[in-house]
Amino acid sequence: MPNIKSAIKRVKVSDKRRLRNASQKSDLRTAVKAFETVVASNNVDSAKEAFVVASKKLDKAASKGLIHKNVANRKKSRLAKKLNELVAQA
C-alpha cells in the first residue's frame, strides 16, 4: 500500500476508473452479443435496432479510449455485413 498522500489518491482514482471501464466494456460485449443472437433468430427489425445500439456503444467506447477506433470500425463493419446478409435473405 502506498504511504504518500498523492499515491493513495492515485490508487483510489485508478480503481474507480478500472471499475467504470470494466462496466462499459461489459455493456459493449452484451450489446454485440444481443445483436448476434437476434441475427441468429432471423428477425430483421430487431436486428436493425440491435445494430444501432451496438454500433453506438462501439463508437462511444472508441471515443473514450476504451478500445481503439480501428477495432470499433472493424467490429461495426462485421456486424453490418451480418445485418446486410440477413436483410438480403428476407
HTML snippet that shows the backbone in 3Dmol.js (N, CA, C, O; Angstrom):
<script src="https://3Dmol.org/build/3Dmol-min.js"></script>
<div id="view" style="width:600px;height:400px;position:relative"></div>
<script>
const pdb = `
ATOM      1  N   MET A   1       0.837  -1.192   0.000  1.00  0.00           N
ATOM      2  CA  MET A   1       0.000   0.000   0.000  1.00  0.00           C
ATOM      3  C   MET A   1       0.876   1.247   0.000  1.00  0.00           C
ATOM      4  O   MET A   1       1.923   1.284   0.646  1.00  0.00           O
ATOM      5  N   PRO A   2       0.442   2.254  -0.722  1.00  0.00           N
ATOM      6  CA  PRO A   2       1.221   3.497  -0.760  1.00  0.00           C
ATOM      7  C   PRO A   2       1.094   4.274   0.556  1.00  0.00           C
ATOM      8  O   PRO A   2       0.071   4.219   1.239  1.00  0.00           O
ATOM      9  N   ASN A   3       2.158   4.990   0.883  1.00  0.00           N
ATOM     10  CA  ASN A   3       2.168   5.800   2.095  1.00  0.00           C
ATOM     11  C   ASN A   3       1.970   7.274   1.781  1.00  0.00           C
ATOM     12  O   ASN A   3       1.489   8.031   2.624  1.00  0.00           O
ATOM     13  N   ILE A   4       2.336   7.684   0.574  1.00  0.00           N
ATOM     14  CA  ILE A   4       2.263   9.092   0.196  1.00  0.00           C
ATOM     15  C   ILE A   4       0.822   9.429  -0.192  1.00  0.00           C
ATOM     16  O   ILE A   4       0.127   8.644  -0.835  1.00  0.00           O
ATOM     17  N   LYS A   5       0.400  10.630   0.226  1.00  0.00           N
ATOM     18  CA  LYS A   5      -0.984  11.039   0.028  1.00  0.00           C
ATOM     19  C   LYS A   5      -1.398  11.019  -1.447  1.00  0.00           C
ATOM     20  O   LYS A   5      -2.485  10.548  -1.780  1.00  0.00           O
ATOM     21  N   SER A   6      -0.546  11.520  -2.315  1.00  0.00           N
ATOM     22  CA  SER A   6      -0.887  11.561  -3.743  1.00  0.00           C
ATOM     23  C   SER A   6      -0.966  10.154  -4.331  1.00  0.00           C
ATOM     24  O   SER A   6      -1.774   9.892  -5.222  1.00  0.00           O
ATOM     25  N   ALA A   7      -0.132   9.262  -3.834  1.00  0.00           N
ATOM     26  CA  ALA A   7      -0.160   7.880  -4.324  1.00  0.00           C
ATOM     27  C   ALA A   7      -1.429   7.167  -3.859  1.00  0.00           C
ATOM     28  O   ALA A   7      -1.985   6.339  -4.581  1.00  0.00           O
ATOM     29  N   ILE A   8      -1.879   7.494  -2.653  1.00  0.00           N
ATOM     30  CA  ILE A   8      -3.130   6.921  -2.148  1.00  0.00           C
ATOM     31  C   ILE A   8      -4.291   7.362  -3.038  1.00  0.00           C
ATOM     32  O   ILE A   8      -5.165   6.566  -3.381  1.00  0.00           O
ATOM     33  N   LYS A   9      -4.281   8.647  -3.406  1.00  0.00           N
ATOM     34  CA  LYS A   9      -5.332   9.173  -4.279  1.00  0.00           C
ATOM     35  C   LYS A   9      -5.280   8.495  -5.651  1.00  0.00           C
ATOM     36  O   LYS A   9      -6.317   8.156  -6.221  1.00  0.00           O
ATOM     37  N   ARG A  10      -4.077   8.302  -6.173  1.00  0.00           N
ATOM     38  CA  ARG A  10      -3.932   7.636  -7.476  1.00  0.00           C
ATOM     39  C   ARG A  10      -4.560   6.254  -7.442  1.00  0.00           C
ATOM     40  O   ARG A  10      -5.233   5.858  -8.393  1.00  0.00           O
ATOM     41  N   VAL A  11      -4.348   5.513  -6.356  1.00  0.00           N
ATOM     42  CA  VAL A  11      -4.911   4.168  -6.229  1.00  0.00           C
ATOM     43  C   VAL A  11      -6.435   4.251  -6.256  1.00  0.00           C
ATOM     44  O   VAL A  11      -7.088   3.462  -6.940  1.00  0.00           O
ATOM     45  N   LYS A  12      -7.005   5.202  -5.515  1.00  0.00           N
ATOM     46  CA  LYS A  12      -8.463   5.362  -5.481  1.00  0.00           C
ATOM     47  C   LYS A  12      -8.998   5.698  -6.868  1.00  0.00           C
ATOM     48  O   LYS A  12      -9.976   5.109  -7.326  1.00  0.00           O
ATOM     49  N   VAL A  13      -8.345   6.653  -7.533  1.00  0.00           N
ATOM     50  CA  VAL A  13      -8.805   7.097  -8.851  1.00  0.00           C
ATOM     51  C   VAL A  13      -8.687   5.971  -9.875  1.00  0.00           C
ATOM     52  O   VAL A  13      -9.594   5.759 -10.679  1.00  0.00           O
ATOM     53  N   SER A  14      -7.582   5.261  -9.841  1.00  0.00           N
ATOM     54  CA  SER A  14      -7.401   4.194 -10.826  1.00  0.00           C
ATOM     55  C   SER A  14      -8.383   3.054 -10.583  1.00  0.00           C
ATOM     56  O   SER A  14      -8.844   2.432 -11.540  1.00  0.00           O
ATOM     57  N   ASP A  15      -8.715   2.765  -9.321  1.00  0.00           N
ATOM     58  CA  ASP A  15      -9.722   1.739  -9.041  1.00  0.00           C
ATOM     59  C   ASP A  15     -11.090   2.147  -9.575  1.00  0.00           C
ATOM     60  O   ASP A  15     -11.816   1.339 -10.153  1.00  0.00           O
ATOM     61  N   LYS A  16     -11.428   3.428  -9.367  1.00  0.00           N
ATOM     62  CA  LYS A  16     -12.710   3.938  -9.846  1.00  0.00           C
ATOM     63  C   LYS A  16     -12.793   3.847 -11.369  1.00  0.00           C
ATOM     64  O   LYS A  16     -13.812   3.434 -11.924  1.00  0.00           O
ATOM     65  N   ARG A  17     -11.706   4.238 -12.033  1.00  0.00           N
ATOM     66  CA  ARG A  17     -11.676   4.191 -13.496  1.00  0.00           C
ATOM     67  C   ARG A  17     -11.710   2.758 -14.016  1.00  0.00           C
ATOM     68  O   ARG A  17     -12.359   2.472 -15.022  1.00  0.00           O
ATOM     69  N   ARG A  18     -11.006   1.858 -13.323  1.00  0.00           N
ATOM     70  CA  ARG A  18     -10.982   0.461 -13.735  1.00  0.00           C
ATOM     71  C   ARG A  18     -12.381  -0.136 -13.680  1.00  0.00           C
ATOM     72  O   ARG A  18     -12.793  -0.852 -14.593  1.00  0.00           O
ATOM     73  N   LEU A  19     -13.116   0.161 -12.598  1.00  0.00           N
ATOM     74  CA  LEU A  19     -14.473  -0.355 -12.469  1.00  0.00           C
ATOM     75  C   LEU A  19     -15.398   0.214 -13.546  1.00  0.00           C
ATOM     76  O   LEU A  19     -16.224  -0.508 -14.105  1.00  0.00           O
ATOM     77  N   ARG A  20     -15.256   1.514 -13.835  1.00  0.00           N
ATOM     78  CA  ARG A  20     -16.094   2.135 -14.860  1.00  0.00           C
ATOM     79  C   ARG A  20     -15.771   1.543 -16.234  1.00  0.00           C
ATOM     80  O   ARG A  20     -16.677   1.241 -17.010  1.00  0.00           O
ATOM     81  N   ASN A  21     -14.492   1.378 -16.531  1.00  0.00           N
ATOM     82  CA  ASN A  21     -14.085   0.804 -17.819  1.00  0.00           C
ATOM     83  C   ASN A  21     -14.594  -0.622 -17.972  1.00  0.00           C
ATOM     84  O   ASN A  21     -15.069  -1.009 -19.039  1.00  0.00           O
ATOM     85  N   ALA A  22     -14.492  -1.399 -16.901  1.00  0.00           N
ATOM     86  CA  ALA A  22     -14.943  -2.791 -16.955  1.00  0.00           C
ATOM     87  C   ALA A  22     -16.445  -2.851 -17.214  1.00  0.00           C
ATOM     88  O   ALA A  22     -16.918  -3.688 -17.982  1.00  0.00           O
ATOM     89  N   SER A  23     -17.183  -1.965 -16.573  1.00  0.00           N
ATOM     90  CA  SER A  23     -18.632  -1.929 -16.744  1.00  0.00           C
ATOM     91  C   SER A  23     -18.998  -1.559 -18.181  1.00  0.00           C
ATOM     92  O   SER A  23     -19.865  -2.189 -18.786  1.00  0.00           O
ATOM     93  N   GLN A  24     -18.335  -0.538 -18.723  1.00  0.00           N
ATOM     94  CA  GLN A  24     -18.633  -0.114 -20.088  1.00  0.00           C
ATOM     95  C   GLN A  24     -18.245  -1.183 -21.097  1.00  0.00           C
ATOM     96  O   GLN A  24     -18.951  -1.394 -22.083  1.00  0.00           O
ATOM     97  N   LYS A  25     -17.129  -1.856 -20.857  1.00  0.00           N
ATOM     98  CA  LYS A  25     -16.696  -2.915 -21.774  1.00  0.00           C
ATOM     99  C   LYS A  25     -17.682  -4.082 -21.736  1.00  0.00           C
ATOM    100  O   LYS A  25     -17.969  -4.698 -22.762  1.00  0.00           O
ATOM    101  N   SER A  26     -18.198  -4.376 -20.541  1.00  0.00           N
ATOM    102  CA  SER A  26     -19.186  -5.435 -20.397  1.00  0.00           C
ATOM    103  C   SER A  26     -20.476  -5.082 -21.135  1.00  0.00           C
ATOM    104  O   SER A  26     -21.056  -5.930 -21.813  1.00  0.00           O
ATOM    105  N   ASP A  27     -20.928  -3.824 -21.005  1.00  0.00           N
ATOM    106  CA  ASP A  27     -22.113  -3.373 -21.730  1.00  0.00           C
ATOM    107  C   ASP A  27     -21.911  -3.490 -23.236  1.00  0.00           C
ATOM    108  O   ASP A  27     -22.821  -3.869 -23.974  1.00  0.00           O
ATOM    109  N   LEU A  28     -20.712  -3.162 -23.673  1.00  0.00           N
ATOM    110  CA  LEU A  28     -20.378  -3.245 -25.096  1.00  0.00           C
ATOM    111  C   LEU A  28     -20.483  -4.685 -25.587  1.00  0.00           C
ATOM    112  O   LEU A  28     -21.113  -4.956 -26.609  1.00  0.00           O
ATOM    113  N   ARG A  29     -19.866  -5.595 -24.859  1.00  0.00           N
ATOM    114  CA  ARG A  29     -19.910  -7.010 -25.248  1.00  0.00           C
ATOM    115  C   ARG A  29     -21.346  -7.530 -25.247  1.00  0.00           C
ATOM    116  O   ARG A  29     -21.732  -8.300 -26.126  1.00  0.00           O
ATOM    117  N   THR A  30     -22.136  -7.106 -24.254  1.00  0.00           N
ATOM    118  CA  THR A  30     -23.527  -7.539 -24.161  1.00  0.00           C
ATOM    119  C   THR A  30     -24.322  -7.058 -25.364  1.00  0.00           C
ATOM    120  O   THR A  30     -25.132  -7.807 -25.908  1.00  0.00           O
ATOM    121  N   ALA A  31     -24.101  -5.815 -25.786  1.00  0.00           N
ATOM    122  CA  ALA A  31     -24.829  -5.271 -26.932  1.00  0.00           C
ATOM    123  C   ALA A  31     -24.474  -6.018 -28.210  1.00  0.00           C
ATOM    124  O   ALA A  31     -25.348  -6.314 -29.024  1.00  0.00           O
ATOM    125  N   VAL A  32     -23.196  -6.320 -28.384  1.00  0.00           N
ATOM    126  CA  VAL A  32     -22.761  -7.056 -29.581  1.00  0.00           C
ATOM    127  C   VAL A  32     -23.342  -8.464 -29.568  1.00  0.00           C
ATOM    128  O   VAL A  32     -23.799  -8.961 -30.597  1.00  0.00           O
ATOM    129  N   LYS A  33     -23.324  -9.102 -28.407  1.00  0.00           N
ATOM    130  CA  LYS A  33     -23.857 -10.458 -28.305  1.00  0.00           C
ATOM    131  C   LYS A  33     -25.367 -10.471 -28.535  1.00  0.00           C
ATOM    132  O   LYS A  33     -25.897 -11.401 -29.143  1.00  0.00           O
ATOM    133  N   ALA A  34     -26.058  -9.437 -28.046  1.00  0.00           N
ATOM    134  CA  ALA A  34     -27.500  -9.337 -28.250  1.00  0.00           C
ATOM    135  C   ALA A  34     -27.813  -9.216 -29.739  1.00  0.00           C
ATOM    136  O   ALA A  34     -28.761  -9.827 -30.234  1.00  0.00           O
ATOM    137  N   PHE A  35     -27.010  -8.423 -30.448  1.00  0.00           N
ATOM    138  CA  PHE A  35     -27.202  -8.296 -31.894  1.00  0.00           C
ATOM    139  C   PHE A  35     -27.019  -9.647 -32.573  1.00  0.00           C
ATOM    140  O   PHE A  35     -27.814 -10.022 -33.434  1.00  0.00           O
ATOM    141  N   GLU A  36     -25.991 -10.371 -32.196  1.00  0.00           N
ATOM    142  CA  GLU A  36     -25.717 -11.654 -32.840  1.00  0.00           C
ATOM    143  C   GLU A  36     -26.817 -12.682 -32.567  1.00  0.00           C
ATOM    144  O   GLU A  36     -27.129 -13.493 -33.438  1.00  0.00           O
ATOM    145  N   THR A  37     -27.404 -12.657 -31.376  1.00  0.00           N
ATOM    146  CA  THR A  37     -28.499 -13.589 -31.090  1.00  0.00           C
ATOM    147  C   THR A  37     -29.748 -13.233 -31.883  1.00  0.00           C
ATOM    148  O   THR A  37     -30.477 -14.118 -32.333  1.00  0.00           O
ATOM    149  N   VAL A  38     -29.996 -11.927 -32.055  1.00  0.00           N
ATOM    150  CA  VAL A  38     -31.151 -11.501 -32.853  1.00  0.00           C
ATOM    151  C   VAL A  38     -30.955 -11.890 -34.317  1.00  0.00           C
ATOM    152  O   VAL A  38     -31.902 -12.307 -34.983  1.00  0.00           O
ATOM    153  N   VAL A  39     -29.723 -11.751 -34.816  1.00  0.00           N
ATOM    154  CA  VAL A  39     -29.430 -12.149 -36.197  1.00  0.00           C
ATOM    155  C   VAL A  39     -29.642 -13.652 -36.356  1.00  0.00           C
ATOM    156  O   VAL A  39     -30.153 -14.109 -37.379  1.00  0.00           O
ATOM    157  N   ALA A  40     -29.249 -14.412 -35.344  1.00  0.00           N
ATOM    158  CA  ALA A  40     -29.411 -15.866 -35.415  1.00  0.00           C
ATOM    159  C   ALA A  40     -30.884 -16.263 -35.450  1.00  0.00           C
ATOM    160  O   ALA A  40     -31.236 -17.301 -36.011  1.00  0.00           O
ATOM    161  N   SER A  41     -31.748 -15.433 -34.849  1.00  0.00           N
ATOM    162  CA  SER A  41     -33.180 -15.741 -34.844  1.00  0.00           C
ATOM    163  C   SER A  41     -33.896 -15.214 -36.096  1.00  0.00           C
ATOM    164  O   SER A  41     -35.111 -15.367 -36.223  1.00  0.00           O
ATOM    165  N   ASN A  42     -33.147 -14.595 -37.018  1.00  0.00           N
ATOM    166  CA  ASN A  42     -33.665 -14.117 -38.309  1.00  0.00           C
ATOM    167  C   ASN A  42     -34.773 -13.072 -38.179  1.00  0.00           C
ATOM    168  O   ASN A  42     -35.722 -13.075 -38.963  1.00  0.00           O
ATOM    169  N   ASN A  43     -34.657 -12.184 -37.199  1.00  0.00           N
ATOM    170  CA  ASN A  43     -35.632 -11.101 -37.025  1.00  0.00           C
ATOM    171  C   ASN A  43     -35.003  -9.807 -37.541  1.00  0.00           C
ATOM    172  O   ASN A  43     -34.129  -9.241 -36.885  1.00  0.00           O
ATOM    173  N   VAL A  44     -35.436  -9.340 -38.695  1.00  0.00           N
ATOM    174  CA  VAL A  44     -34.794  -8.212 -39.380  1.00  0.00           C
ATOM    175  C   VAL A  44     -34.984  -6.908 -38.616  1.00  0.00           C
ATOM    176  O   VAL A  44     -34.027  -6.158 -38.425  1.00  0.00           O
ATOM    177  N   ASP A  45     -36.213  -6.630 -38.177  1.00  0.00           N
ATOM    178  CA  ASP A  45     -36.483  -5.355 -37.493  1.00  0.00           C
ATOM    179  C   ASP A  45     -35.707  -5.246 -36.190  1.00  0.00           C
ATOM    180  O   ASP A  45     -35.099  -4.212 -35.911  1.00  0.00           O
ATOM    181  N   SER A  46     -35.725  -6.303 -35.396  1.00  0.00           N
ATOM    182  CA  SER A  46     -34.976  -6.297 -34.130  1.00  0.00           C
ATOM    183  C   SER A  46     -33.477  -6.221 -34.387  1.00  0.00           C
ATOM    184  O   SER A  46     -32.738  -5.602 -33.622  1.00  0.00           O
ATOM    185  N   ALA A  47     -33.038  -6.850 -35.464  1.00  0.00           N
ATOM    186  CA  ALA A  47     -31.612  -6.830 -35.798  1.00  0.00           C
ATOM    187  C   ALA A  47     -31.153  -5.419 -36.124  1.00  0.00           C
ATOM    188  O   ALA A  47     -30.060  -5.014 -35.729  1.00  0.00           O
ATOM    189  N   LYS A  48     -31.989  -4.660 -36.851  1.00  0.00           N
ATOM    190  CA  LYS A  48     -31.636  -3.284 -37.182  1.00  0.00           C
ATOM    191  C   LYS A  48     -31.533  -2.435 -35.928  1.00  0.00           C
ATOM    192  O   LYS A  48     -30.610  -1.631 -35.795  1.00  0.00           O
ATOM    193  N   GLU A  49     -32.477  -2.608 -35.004  1.00  0.00           N
ATOM    194  CA  GLU A  49     -32.437  -1.855 -33.746  1.00  0.00           C
ATOM    195  C   GLU A  49     -31.213  -2.244 -32.920  1.00  0.00           C
ATOM    196  O   GLU A  49     -30.539  -1.380 -32.359  1.00  0.00           O
ATOM    197  N   ALA A  50     -30.929  -3.534 -32.848  1.00  0.00           N
ATOM    198  CA  ALA A  50     -29.784  -4.007 -32.073  1.00  0.00           C
ATOM    199  C   ALA A  50     -28.472  -3.535 -32.696  1.00  0.00           C
ATOM    200  O   ALA A  50     -27.504  -3.260 -31.987  1.00  0.00           O
ATOM    201  N   PHE A  51     -28.448  -3.443 -34.022  1.00  0.00           N
ATOM    202  CA  PHE A  51     -27.246  -2.938 -34.701  1.00  0.00           C
ATOM    203  C   PHE A  51     -26.983  -1.488 -34.340  1.00  0.00           C
ATOM    204  O   PHE A  51     -25.840  -1.104 -34.094  1.00  0.00           O
ATOM    205  N   VAL A  52     -28.035  -0.678 -34.305  1.00  0.00           N
ATOM    206  CA  VAL A  52     -27.877   0.730 -33.943  1.00  0.00           C
ATOM    207  C   VAL A  52     -27.317   0.854 -32.526  1.00  0.00           C
ATOM    208  O   VAL A  52     -26.413   1.652 -32.279  1.00  0.00           O
ATOM    209  N   VAL A  53     -27.853   0.068 -31.607  1.00  0.00           N
ATOM    210  CA  VAL A  53     -27.387   0.114 -30.210  1.00  0.00           C
ATOM    211  C   VAL A  53     -25.929  -0.319 -30.115  1.00  0.00           C
ATOM    212  O   VAL A  53     -25.120   0.335 -29.456  1.00  0.00           O
ATOM    213  N   ALA A  54     -25.599  -1.428 -30.778  1.00  0.00           N
ATOM    214  CA  ALA A  54     -24.236  -1.957 -30.709  1.00  0.00           C
ATOM    215  C   ALA A  54     -23.237  -0.994 -31.345  1.00  0.00           C
ATOM    216  O   ALA A  54     -22.155  -0.779 -30.800  1.00  0.00           O
ATOM    217  N   SER A  55     -23.588  -0.417 -32.487  1.00  0.00           N
ATOM    218  CA  SER A  55     -22.650   0.496 -33.151  1.00  0.00           C
ATOM    219  C   SER A  55     -22.469   1.775 -32.332  1.00  0.00           C
ATOM    220  O   SER A  55     -21.380   2.347 -32.306  1.00  0.00           O
ATOM    221  N   LYS A  56     -23.527   2.220 -31.671  1.00  0.00           N
ATOM    222  CA  LYS A  56     -23.418   3.407 -30.826  1.00  0.00           C
ATOM    223  C   LYS A  56     -22.479   3.139 -29.648  1.00  0.00           C
ATOM    224  O   LYS A  56     -21.658   3.985 -29.293  1.00  0.00           O
ATOM    225  N   LYS A  57     -22.609   1.957 -29.049  1.00  0.00           N
ATOM    226  CA  LYS A  57     -21.738   1.614 -27.929  1.00  0.00           C
ATOM    227  C   LYS A  57     -20.282   1.462 -28.384  1.00  0.00           C
ATOM    228  O   LYS A  57     -19.361   1.847 -27.663  1.00  0.00           O
ATOM    229  N   LEU A  58     -20.080   0.906 -29.569  1.00  0.00           N
ATOM    230  CA  LEU A  58     -18.726   0.784 -30.103  1.00  0.00           C
ATOM    231  C   LEU A  58     -18.101   2.154 -30.351  1.00  0.00           C
ATOM    232  O   LEU A  58     -16.939   2.382 -30.017  1.00  0.00           O
ATOM    233  N   ASP A  59     -18.879   3.066 -30.940  1.00  0.00           N
ATOM    234  CA  ASP A  59     -18.373   4.419 -31.185  1.00  0.00           C
ATOM    235  C   ASP A  59     -18.036   5.135 -29.886  1.00  0.00           C
ATOM    236  O   ASP A  59     -17.010   5.806 -29.780  1.00  0.00           O
ATOM    237  N   LYS A  60     -18.908   4.985 -28.904  1.00  0.00           N
ATOM    238  CA  LYS A  60     -18.693   5.649 -27.614  1.00  0.00           C
ATOM    239  C   LYS A  60     -17.432   5.097 -26.938  1.00  0.00           C
ATOM    240  O   LYS A  60     -16.637   5.858 -26.386  1.00  0.00           O
ATOM    241  N   ALA A  61     -17.255   3.781 -26.983  1.00  0.00           N
ATOM    242  CA  ALA A  61     -16.081   3.165 -26.374  1.00  0.00           C
ATOM    243  C   ALA A  61     -14.806   3.626 -27.069  1.00  0.00           C
ATOM    244  O   ALA A  61     -13.781   3.840 -26.421  1.00  0.00           O
ATOM    245  N   ALA A  62     -14.871   3.778 -28.391  1.00  0.00           N
ATOM    246  CA  ALA A  62     -13.695   4.231 -29.139  1.00  0.00           C
ATOM    247  C   ALA A  62     -13.382   5.684 -28.813  1.00  0.00           C
ATOM    248  O   ALA A  62     -12.214   6.052 -28.688  1.00  0.00           O
ATOM    249  N   SER A  63     -14.410   6.510 -28.674  1.00  0.00           N
ATOM    250  CA  SER A  63     -14.170   7.931 -28.390  1.00  0.00           C
ATOM    251  C   SER A  63     -13.620   8.139 -26.991  1.00  0.00           C
ATOM    252  O   SER A  63     -12.880   9.092 -26.749  1.00  0.00           O
ATOM    253  N   LYS A  64     -13.979   7.247 -26.059  1.00  0.00           N
ATOM    254  CA  LYS A  64     -13.484   7.357 -24.685  1.00  0.00           C
ATOM    255  C   LYS A  64     -12.112   6.705 -24.501  1.00  0.00           C
ATOM    256  O   LYS A  64     -11.501   6.827 -23.439  1.00  0.00           O
ATOM    257  N   GLY A  65     -11.629   6.011 -25.542  1.00  0.00           N
ATOM    258  CA  GLY A  65     -10.328   5.370 -25.443  1.00  0.00           C
ATOM    259  C   GLY A  65     -10.379   3.991 -24.820  1.00  0.00           C
ATOM    260  O   GLY A  65      -9.345   3.423 -24.470  1.00  0.00           O
ATOM    261  N   LEU A  66     -11.580   3.451 -24.680  1.00  0.00           N
ATOM    262  CA  LEU A  66     -11.738   2.124 -24.089  1.00  0.00           C
ATOM    263  C   LEU A  66     -11.232   1.052 -25.049  1.00  0.00           C
ATOM    264  O   LEU A  66     -10.601   0.078 -24.637  1.00  0.00           O
ATOM    265  N   ILE A  67     -11.520   1.247 -26.336  1.00  0.00           N
ATOM    266  CA  ILE A  67     -10.987   0.382 -27.383  1.00  0.00           C
ATOM    267  C   ILE A  67     -10.447   1.283 -28.486  1.00  0.00           C
ATOM    268  O   ILE A  67     -10.811   2.455 -28.575  1.00  0.00           O
ATOM    269  N   HIS A  68      -9.590   0.737 -29.313  1.00  0.00           N
ATOM    270  CA  HIS A  68      -9.007   1.515 -30.405  1.00  0.00           C
ATOM    271  C   HIS A  68     -10.074   1.763 -31.466  1.00  0.00           C
ATOM    272  O   HIS A  68     -10.963   0.935 -31.663  1.00  0.00           O
ATOM    273  N   LYS A  69      -9.985   2.900 -32.145  1.00  0.00           N
ATOM    274  CA  LYS A  69     -11.023   3.246 -33.127  1.00  0.00           C
ATOM    275  C   LYS A  69     -11.052   2.276 -34.293  1.00  0.00           C
ATOM    276  O   LYS A  69     -12.118   2.033 -34.858  1.00  0.00           O
ATOM    277  N   ASN A  70      -9.905   1.713 -34.670  1.00  0.00           N
ATOM    278  CA  ASN A  70      -9.898   0.739 -35.763  1.00  0.00           C
ATOM    279  C   ASN A  70     -10.600  -0.552 -35.355  1.00  0.00           C
ATOM    280  O   ASN A  70     -11.239  -1.205 -36.180  1.00  0.00           O
ATOM    281  N   VAL A  71     -10.479  -0.915 -34.081  1.00  0.00           N
ATOM    282  CA  VAL A  71     -11.170  -2.107 -33.572  1.00  0.00           C
ATOM    283  C   VAL A  71     -12.673  -1.868 -33.645  1.00  0.00           C
ATOM    284  O   VAL A  71     -13.425  -2.744 -34.073  1.00  0.00           O
ATOM    285  N   ALA A  72     -13.110  -0.681 -33.228  1.00  0.00           N
ATOM    286  CA  ALA A  72     -14.535  -0.355 -33.269  1.00  0.00           C
ATOM    287  C   ALA A  72     -15.045  -0.390 -34.711  1.00  0.00           C
ATOM    288  O   ALA A  72     -16.110  -0.944 -34.981  1.00  0.00           O
ATOM    289  N   ASN A  73     -14.291   0.197 -35.625  1.00  0.00           N
ATOM    290  CA  ASN A  73     -14.709   0.211 -37.028  1.00  0.00           C
ATOM    291  C   ASN A  73     -14.749  -1.196 -37.620  1.00  0.00           C
ATOM    292  O   ASN A  73     -15.653  -1.518 -38.391  1.00  0.00           O
ATOM    293  N   ARG A  74     -13.788  -2.024 -37.269  1.00  0.00           N
ATOM    294  CA  ARG A  74     -13.764  -3.398 -37.767  1.00  0.00           C
ATOM    295  C   ARG A  74     -14.978  -4.174 -37.265  1.00  0.00           C
ATOM    296  O   ARG A  74     -15.624  -4.894 -38.027  1.00  0.00           O
ATOM    297  N   LYS A  75     -15.282  -4.021 -35.978  1.00  0.00           N
ATOM    298  CA  LYS A  75     -16.427  -4.745 -35.416  1.00  0.00           C
ATOM    299  C   LYS A  75     -17.738  -4.253 -36.012  1.00  0.00           C
ATOM    300  O   LYS A  75     -18.631  -5.052 -36.297  1.00  0.00           O
ATOM    301  N   LYS A  76     -17.860  -2.932 -36.204  1.00  0.00           N
ATOM    302  CA  LYS A  76     -19.073  -2.388 -36.807  1.00  0.00           C
ATOM    303  C   LYS A  76     -19.226  -2.895 -38.233  1.00  0.00           C
ATOM    304  O   LYS A  76     -20.336  -3.201 -38.670  1.00  0.00           O
ATOM    305  N   SER A  77     -18.134  -2.982 -38.949  1.00  0.00           N
ATOM    306  CA  SER A  77     -18.167  -3.475 -40.320  1.00  0.00           C
ATOM    307  C   SER A  77     -18.644  -4.918 -40.367  1.00  0.00           C
ATOM    308  O   SER A  77     -19.451  -5.282 -41.222  1.00  0.00           O
ATOM    309  N   ARG A  78     -18.152  -5.730 -39.459  1.00  0.00           N
ATOM    310  CA  ARG A  78     -18.542  -7.137 -39.431  1.00  0.00           C
ATOM    311  C   ARG A  78     -20.010  -7.297 -39.047  1.00  0.00           C
ATOM    312  O   ARG A  78     -20.717  -8.149 -39.585  1.00  0.00           O
ATOM    313  N   LEU A  79     -20.457  -6.458 -38.100  1.00  0.00           N
ATOM    314  CA  LEU A  79     -21.866  -6.512 -37.711  1.00  0.00           C
ATOM    315  C   LEU A  79     -22.758  -6.072 -38.873  1.00  0.00           C
ATOM    316  O   LEU A  79     -23.803  -6.673 -39.120  1.00  0.00           O
ATOM    317  N   ALA A  80     -22.342  -5.019 -39.584  1.00  0.00           N
ATOM    318  CA  ALA A  80     -23.114  -4.526 -40.726  1.00  0.00           C
ATOM    319  C   ALA A  80     -23.190  -5.585 -41.823  1.00  0.00           C
ATOM    320  O   ALA A  80     -24.217  -5.734 -42.485  1.00  0.00           O
ATOM    321  N   LYS A  81     -22.103  -6.311 -42.004  1.00  0.00           N
ATOM    322  CA  LYS A  81     -22.082  -7.375 -43.013  1.00  0.00           C
ATOM    323  C   LYS A  81     -23.105  -8.452 -42.653  1.00  0.00           C
ATOM    324  O   LYS A  81     -23.830  -8.936 -43.521  1.00  0.00           O
ATOM    325  N   LYS A  82     -23.162  -8.827 -41.374  1.00  0.00           N
ATOM    326  CA  LYS A  82     -24.143  -9.828 -40.941  1.00  0.00           C
ATOM    327  C   LYS A  82     -25.564  -9.316 -41.132  1.00  0.00           C
ATOM    328  O   LYS A  82     -26.450 -10.061 -41.549  1.00  0.00           O
ATOM    329  N   LEU A  83     -25.774  -8.040 -40.824  1.00  0.00           N
ATOM    330  CA  LEU A  83     -27.102  -7.452 -40.978  1.00  0.00           C
ATOM    331  C   LEU A  83     -27.508  -7.425 -42.448  1.00  0.00           C
ATOM    332  O   LEU A  83     -28.648  -7.749 -42.780  1.00  0.00           O
ATOM    333  N   ASN A  84     -26.590  -7.042 -43.327  1.00  0.00           N
ATOM    334  CA  ASN A  84     -26.881  -6.989 -44.757  1.00  0.00           C
ATOM    335  C   ASN A  84     -27.203  -8.376 -45.319  1.00  0.00           C
ATOM    336  O   ASN A  84     -28.078  -8.519 -46.174  1.00  0.00           O
ATOM    337  N   GLU A  85     -26.493  -9.388 -44.835  1.00  0.00           N
ATOM    338  CA  GLU A  85     -26.795 -10.755 -45.279  1.00  0.00           C
ATOM    339  C   GLU A  85     -28.191 -11.183 -44.837  1.00  0.00           C
ATOM    340  O   GLU A  85     -28.913 -11.854 -45.576  1.00  0.00           O
ATOM    341  N   LEU A  86     -28.561 -10.781 -43.611  1.00  0.00           N
ATOM    342  CA  LEU A  86     -29.888 -11.120 -43.089  1.00  0.00           C
ATOM    343  C   LEU A  86     -30.975 -10.421 -43.893  1.00  0.00           C
ATOM    344  O   LEU A  86     -31.994 -11.026 -44.227  1.00  0.00           O
ATOM    345  N   VAL A  87     -30.756  -9.139 -44.206  1.00  0.00           N
ATOM    346  CA  VAL A  87     -31.734  -8.378 -44.979  1.00  0.00           C
ATOM    347  C   VAL A  87     -31.871  -8.957 -46.386  1.00  0.00           C
ATOM    348  O   VAL A  87     -32.973  -9.009 -46.931  1.00  0.00           O
ATOM    349  N   ALA A  88     -30.765  -9.390 -46.970  1.00  0.00           N
ATOM    350  CA  ALA A  88     -30.800  -9.969 -48.316  1.00  0.00           C
ATOM    351  C   ALA A  88     -31.575 -11.270 -48.340  1.00  0.00           C
ATOM    352  O   ALA A  88     -32.243 -11.570 -49.329  1.00  0.00           O
ATOM    353  N   GLN A  89     -31.501 -12.053 -47.267  1.00  0.00           N
ATOM    354  CA  GLN A  89     -32.242 -13.314 -47.185  1.00  0.00           C
ATOM    355  C   GLN A  89     -33.745 -13.078 -47.108  1.00  0.00           C
ATOM    356  O   GLN A  89     -34.537 -13.815 -47.695  1.00  0.00           O
ATOM    357  N   ALA A  90     -34.122 -12.028 -46.366  1.00  0.00           N
ATOM    358  CA  ALA A  90     -35.562 -11.780 -46.118  1.00  0.00           C
ATOM    359  C   ALA A  90     -36.300 -11.227 -47.313  1.00  0.00           C
ATOM    360  O   ALA A  90     -37.503 -10.979 -47.235  1.00  0.00           O
TER     361      ALA A  90
END
`;
const viewer = $3Dmol.createViewer("view");
viewer.addModel(pdb, "pdb");
viewer.setStyle({}, {cartoon: {color: "spectrum"}});
viewer.zoomTo();
viewer.render();
</script>
